[in-house]
Amino acid sequence: MEKFKETKEDGRWIPVAEGMPQKNCLYLITYENASGRHSDAAFYDPDPGAWFWDEEETQKVQRKILAWRPLPAPYQPEQ
């Protein structure tokens, strides 16, 4: 599990085979469908262990999710 923690902290993509998020939050995802691989943002809810396009959890992601990563920190202009 230490490898998972290091990967999460450095902002790289985490394959779903290595683990899923532990918090109900918005994440970047890479998914695959008939037209190829794509990136988007989706909400993950550990209970029931599903991805949703919306925070209200009414639109379940019906695509094969390959990997995820936390959102990066917001832009901060240099001072």
Secondary structure, DSSP 8 states (H G I E B T S, - for coil): -HHHHHHHHTT--EETTT---SSSEEEEEEEEETTEEEEEEEEEETTTTEEESSTTS-SB--SEEEEEEE---------
